[in-house]
Every structure is written in structure tokens, then in C-alpha cells.
Amino acid sequence: MADFAPDDSFDSIALASGGLDSTTVLAIAISRGFRPLPLTFRYGQNHSIETQQVGWIARSLDLPPPLILDLPFDHIGGSALLGSSPIPDEPQQGASQRQEIPTTYVPARNLVFLSLAVAAAEARSVRDIWIGVNALDYSGYPDCRPEFLEAFLLAAHRGTREGSSQSDQPWWRLQSPLVEMSKAQIIRTATELGVDLSLTLSCYAPDAEGQACGRCDSCGLRRRGFEEAAIPDPTRYQNHG
């Protein structure tokens, strides 16, 4: 199933989660002259409020309403973001230093998301795909690494009608402008581009009102990013007493 408000005034597809990174990518795309269609997913995630956030963010950036697709990741399992598994608190060491894959990893999520982004783009004859992976996710999530993006792009060129029919130049362009950025750099970029960061939500365990838990790894990365950027954090955090 899908929710989609007809609007063909776009020239690219952008994966959007309502978080800091993907929202900054939307703003970067606009600043470079693109008008991306936000693509987001209901995949059984505990923090499903993110699809609502994407709608608010799209309106704030004067973008088309998001395309929302339903995926049965909750029937597959394998992640603390699905079902009733507890969300782990932020580890003592930073995510960039961590070697093991965290329990919040969703099996093959970005592989599936990017495949559907390519499908949506090919069906609409656009060639640019935007994604907000960045360097701080590199060590924790295998589907956020540059070599994964390169391998996926090669598969897209060889496994799609548009990609395989281009003999003179590659058809697909995978845009990942944050891949070498820290959280502080991302926050500074978003601020310079006029993004309302109070609309974004990075938390793995927000409450029904969209308040961040302040305890999970994602909240910790976000909080430190604002501190390092020396920019006030507009995040609404839960009061744990």
C-alpha cells in the first residue's frame, strides 16, 4: 500500500525519515536547484511518528507531499527498532569508535529503501536519488558505508531498464552529500540553509507527542552535534524525572 498525493513537480527522489540528516539533504538538494520528492516508509518501526514529521518538513520546504510506502519489516524482525525489544541507551564510547553492529540496525533496510527509490525514480523518469547517510554511521551500519553505496549504484545501472540502456554515460546518480560530514557540520549546514530543525526528530524511542527520549544512541549523537556546532538544540526531550 502507498499514500501519495498527486504532484509531478519534482525532478528527483529523496529518502526522508523526518530526522536531522535526511532533512538536511532535502535542503541541500533544493539549494542545488533540485525539487525532490520525499520518499518515506511505514515499516513497523516503533518510532512511526517519523512519517508525520516528513509531511510537516515537506510543507515547510515547499516540497511535494511525501510518497509513503508500507513495508513488512516488523514481520521479519531482527532489530530493536521493531516490535517490543528495548531500545538500548547510548553506549559509553562514541558510535564512530564502535566496532560491533548495534541492535538498532534493521536488516538490509537501506538496500530495500534504495531499491524502492530507484523503482519510483525509474517509473517517473528521474535519475537523481538523494540519501542522508553520513560518516558517523559508518562503523555501526554496513548499509551506510561508501562502498555499499558504490556497489548499489553499480547494481542499479545493471539491473534496471534505464540503467542498462545507457551506453555512453551512467543513468543513475546517487547523491549522498553528508557522507563525509560530522553531526556538527550537518547541523551548521542545515542552519545556514534555513532549515527549521525543531521539526526534525532523530530519536529511536519518542513518545506519542514526538518528544525525544534523550537516552538512545541517536539522541546522544544529535545532542553532541548541537554542542559541537555551538547552536542551541531545539529538540523537545522527555522529562524522565
N, C-alpha and C positions, 0 to 999 in steps of 0.2 A: 504494500500500500504506500501511497505517497500523498503529501499535501503540497499543492503547487498553485499559486495564484498566477494566471497567465500574464506574462510580461516578457517580451522578446527584446527589450532594450538593454542587452548585455553582450559582452564580447569575450567572456572568459568564465571559468568556473573556479570558485574558491571554497575549499573545505573550511567550514566555520563551526566552532563549538561554543561560541559565546565567551571564550576566555581571552586572556590578555594577548597571547601570541597570534591567534587566528584573526582577532580584531585588528591588530596592528598590520597584519598582512593585507586585510581589506583596504585599510587606509593607504598603505604603500601602493597597492595596485591603482587606486584612484589617483594618487599623486603622479603616477607614471602614465596617466592618460587612459587607463582601462576602466571598464564598468563591469565588475564581476558579479555573477550570480552566486549568492551564498548557498552552499550545499551542506546540509546537516542531517543528523541521523538520530532516530529513536532506536536504540539497540539493546534496551533492557537495562541501561545504566541506572544506578541508584540516584545519580545527580541529573535526572531527566529535565530539571528546570532549565537546563542549558539550551534546549530548543526554543524556549520562550525568550531567553536572553538574545539569541541570534536574531529573532524577529525585531526586538527593540533596537538592536545595534544596526540592522539593515535600514530601518527607518531613519535613525539618527544620521546615517551616512548617505541618505537619499539613494539607496540601492534597491533593486527589485526585491519583493518578498522572497524569503528563502524557499528552496526546494527541500522538503523534509521527507526522507525515506525511512521506512521501517525495516529493521534487520533483527533476526532472532538470535543475537549473541547470548541472550540470557538462557537459551536452551542449550547452548554449547558449554558455557561456564568457563572455568579456568582463570578467573580474575576476581580480586577483591572488589572491583567496581560493579560486579554483577551479583545479584542475589543478596543473601544476608551475611556474607562474610564481613568481619570487622575491617574498617579502613585503618591501616597502621599509622601511628603517629610519625612525625618527621624523625628520621634517624639522626644519630649524633653527628655522623660525618655527612658532608655535603653530597648531593646527588652526583656532582661531577667527579667525586672521588670514589663512588661506589662501584663495585665490580659486578655484583650479582644483579640479576634482573628482578625488579621489585614486584611484589604481589599485585600491584595495580596495573601491571601490563595486561592488556586484553589480547588474546592470541590472534595474530595476523590482522589486527584492526586496521592499521594504515594501508596494508596491502589490499584489503577489501574496499576501504574508503576510496583509495586512489583508483581502483578498478572501476568503481561506480562513477567516479568523477570523469574518467575518460569516456565511459559509456554515455554519460549525459552530454559531454562536450561533443563527442562524435555525432550524436543524434541531432545536435543543434549547430553543427558545422563551425564550432570554435575550437581553437587549438591550444590555448593557454590554460594551464591548471596551476592554481596557487595553493600552497600548503605552508603551515606555520611551524614546521619542525625547527629546532634550534640546538645550539651546541650543548646546552646544559642537559638536554635529554639524551645526548649521545651515548654515554656509558650505561644508562639504565635501560633504554628501549631500543631493541635491534632495528625496529622499523622507523627509527628517526635518524639513522646514520646516513651520511652522504653516499656510501657505497650501495645502500639499499635503494636510494633514490635513483642512482645511476642505473642499477640493474632493472628497476621497474620501468624506467624510461625506455630502455632497450627492448623490454618485453612489449611495451605499448606500441613501439614502432613496428615490431614484427608481427604482433597479434591482432591488429585492427585493420579495417579496410583503408582508412585514411592514412595510417602509418605505412602500411605495406605498399601502397600505390605511389608513394613519393620516391622517385629515384634520384632526384637532383639535390634535395635537401630534406632533413628530418621534418616531419609534420608537427609532432607534439613538442610543446615547450613546457617543462615543469619548472615553475617559478618558486624558489624557496629562499626568499630574501633574508630570513632570520637565521640561516643555518650556522653562521659564524658569529652570532651575536650573543652577548650575555643578557640576563634579565634586565639589568640596569640599562644597557644600551637599547633594548627593546622598549622599555618604559620611556626613555628620553625621546626615542623616535616617535612613539605614539603621541607624546605630549606636544612635540614640535608640529605634528600633523593635525593637532586639534582634536584628537580622539577623547571622548568622554569616558575615561577609564572606570568611572563609577558604575557604568552599565555592564562591565565585564565581570565574570565570575570564574575563578580558577580552581575552586575548592572541589575535592573529591567527595565531601560529605556535607553539603549545605543543608540548611533546614528548609521548611516549606516556604519561608519568606525570602529565600535566597541569601541568607546570611552565611558567611563562610565559617567553617569550624575553627580556623586558626591553628590547627594542630597537625594536619596532614602534610605530607612532603610538598605538595603543590602550593599550599598556603605558605609554607616556610620559604620556598623559592621566591614566591611573589613578594612576601614581606621584606626579605633581604634585598630584592631588586629595587624596591622603592627606597630603602635605606641607602643603598649604594648610589642610587641616582640622585639622592637628596631632593626627592619630590614627595610631597605629602601623599600618604596612602589613603585613597577614598573608599577602601574596602569596608563593608559592614561585616563585622565579626560577631559571632555568637558570644553571649556572656555566660561563661562556664562557672560563674560564682566563685 
